Amino acid sequence: MKEIIIKKLGIDNKTYKDVRSHKYSEWCKKTALHHGLAHRSLVMNETLYNWFKTQYVNYVEMPFVNDIQCYMNIDDPDLFQNLFYAYIDEVLECYPGALLKKLKLQQDFKNNIKQSKN
């Protein structure tokens, strides 16, 4: 599936991974601001990154590949890149509520310990 996407977008595998990583960082920034969490703690959380990658497959890769099946004979990377980025916007709206609550509790606990030491 990823190979189809890379071909249609006219990019290489490294660029594809860079796009996903950049969108993950963007998602973390938005999520950190919205939920009062530290951006770095989200970016560095392996469980959260694995959750994001799963959502990326379900909300971006699979729908994109399914929807372009009728257009496989068209070779227009710019067109497909624009379309692909529209799918990425969908995943940026997803949040793992329970995991974010757990991270928030951990962050609050650490902050309380720091404050009690001062």
Order of alpha helices (4+ residues) and beta strands (2+ residues): alpha-alpha-alpha-alpha-alpha-alpha-alpha
